[in-house]
Amino acid sequence: MTSLEERLKRLEDRDAIHQLFVDYGRHLDSGDINAYAALFTEDGEVMLGPLGRTQGRDNIRALMGKVLANRVGSSYHVISSPRVEIDGDRATSEVMWTVIQRDPDGKPRLTSLGRHVDQLRRESGVWRIAERRGYVDLPQRLPTVNADTHQVD
């Protein structure tokens, strides 16, 4: 492969990995636990702070099914600041996340901020999460700020 081809492949890999992160948030927000679980390798592992640790795509699906069944209102995951290091069919990454939730009363609320540290693996040409460690950097249920009055609830 030429240097230009290698560089193009690297950009394509970065784009595919970025899309993986975007899909992660979208599938959680839409409640599509099957699509969410498909983002992980069959032997994938998640360690998500207070949710604990689980391994295997079926267990990940079951865990998130329970989490989403208890969700109140709707959520919006914002994924940012991706840092990705690719080495062949494996990659490491760290992304920041922000979760905004719309409570049943309709008010948007910034609920948490944190980061995911991942081990990724390309399988049959598709990048998947092999291991995800989640860290909450700011506490849940942060106050609501009224966008019009700038008052804190």
Secondary structure as GFF3:
##gff-version 3
##sequence-region A 1 153
A	DSSP	alpha_helix	3	30	.	.	.	ID=ss1
A	DSSP	alpha_helix	33	37	.	.	.	ID=ss2
A	DSSP	beta_strand	40	48	.	.	.	ID=ss3
A	DSSP	three_ten_helix	49	51	.	.	.	ID=ss4
A	DSSP	beta_strand	53	55	.	.	.	ID=ss5
A	DSSP	alpha_helix	57	69	.	.	.	ID=ss6
A	DSSP	beta_strand	74	87	.	.	.	ID=ss7
A	DSSP	beta_strand	90	102	.	.	.	ID=ss8
A	DSSP	beta_strand	108	123	.	.	.	ID=ss9
A	DSSP	beta_strand	126	138	.	.	.	ID=ss10
###
